[in-house]
């Protein structure tokens, strides 16, 4: 389900060098490979969604959710792309500040996405309420991943260059591993709930067609 996903800067780079400013920068950018995973969260969730008296019609639900997820994805991708140029030849203090700021912003933006999904309501269908809850839980998992990474980035030691590079590399690895877990969460939902009117709606609604670069 990752075919066609846009690749963030640094995702194709090899392991960072053991020391120096470029080592910290490359390790940081390698950690942003998480965005490849999060960029296709939208694709994974489309088939994973399914009521109550206020349930939303499948087409309306698909339109609103896809629009919100696409805006979220675009903003994170734009922020990540900007890091590549901003961090070129940067000092450790600048790398730490910008990296932490990006992660804190990603956490806030994912919280905003959760609020938007909550505002949409639950989709019509036998399992609509439960499946919408699973969607919110998966997005909360992504939000918490950004929060933890931001806390770790904030604690990086810029006074010891070798320790700083190792710390940035560790944060990047945690982002990648956590992102893979988020992807598995949505893969499981997709496989469990791949049939029904809502799945058809996500395939038919124009706002969903290009989500995740698909």
Secondary structure, DSSP 8 states (H G I E B T S, - for coil): --TT----TTTT-----SSSHHHHHHHHHHHTTHHHHHHTHHHHHHTT----TT-B-HHHHHHHHHHHHHHHHHHHHHHHHHHHHHTTT--HHHHHHHHHHHHHHHHHHHHHHHHHHHHH--BSSTTHHHHHHHHHHHHHHHHHHHHHHHHHHHT--SSSHHHHHHHHHHHHHHHHHHHHHHHHHHHHHHHHS--SHHHHHHHH-GGGTTGGG-
